Amino acid sequence: MKRLFPLSARVAALLLLPFSAVAQQSLSWEQVKARFEANNPTLKADALNIDEMRAEEITAFLRPNPQFSLSEDGTQIAPHNGVWTPLRGTYETPNFSYLHERQRKRELRLESAKEGTQISSSAHEDLQRTMEFTLRTAFIDTLQAKAVLDLARADLEYYDHIIQISRDRFRAGDIAQIDVDRIELQRVQYESEIQTALVNLRTAKIQLLTLLNDRTPIEQFDVNGSFDFSEDLKPLDDFRQVALDARPDLRAAIETIQQSETNHKLAVANGSTDPTFGAWYTHNSSNNNPNGIDTLGLSVSVPLRVFDRNQGEKKRTLIDIDRSRQASEAVKAQVFSDVDSAYAQIESNIALLKPYKARYKDQSTRVRDTVTYSYQHGGASLIDMLQAQSDYRQVQLAYLQLIGSYLTAAGQLNLAVGREVIP
């Protein structure tokens, strides 16, 4: 038998639906990147440029249109010696002509257009590369703001514990009221840090939502990911080689050289003459053949390019090949510079993070707890306790900031290499 829930339970379930529908969504980096690629208007608008270039390939491969003309002559428009036969001597001539392009002009135009499409595609990948770095930076800023906010809340909770210790000592007569007041006045710093962390978190989320073109309320949007660092780092030469193979701007520079060479071939081909073939039919023609009432005529027209053999365009495209090669070398040098700079930055961050993780974090926690315990039992002064708490906050905050710097440097190295080499 089917069991029915009570009416009150069903009503309660229906009332809870709106709240479950607006539950906070937490996205990973892969989910954020997928939404960015699908929704960012700047990226989508630039992708349309590739479609435009593909449309230009159709135009580049079009054949010349045939020409048609119709001429008529010999119609008598006035009587002569009293005789008027207007249509007797009329003849009509329909004419067809076609320009024949030589030396593969159409094929070279198509090849140049396709290479232009490849360049646009590489340029689009390069735009996506740079924008994903901006996206990753906003993602890291959000993770860092969350970590700092958690630290600020934990510090406030611990400081409330210190305030309670001070009140207990005051009631026991160990310290004066002025000491309690001084400790309680310090609490405003922790409250201020929480508010600052909240503002930073909201600002980071706003930037991230803007890049995603998402109108989700900030309170319903969140991200998750590992906020940590890895000591494993491959040799610099490995990243250099990957960058040479993966950087889309370098690939676009190499493709520009290929297009420049094709454009030079096209300029040479355009310097050649293209004949125009014509054919016409004439009814009632005037010629030396008395029986030639219906006649056919043929013609070949060849321009004499004595002064114009496209010399200027040939020279310009030849120079453009050298310019493209020099530009490619400049991009290659920039690739090495970007990789080396990002690698040096991430090495520096790892070198700083290692002692923090191995010693400083635990030492600051141990010093704070030891001094707090000593203060609780009257073995440490108020100044010592406040200084230990301040040192702890500085060390923990510096560690979080260093991790943020490491993750940003990792994103910079991914940007320099051209693909994600450090997750």
Disulfide bonds with the S-S distance in Angstrom:
none
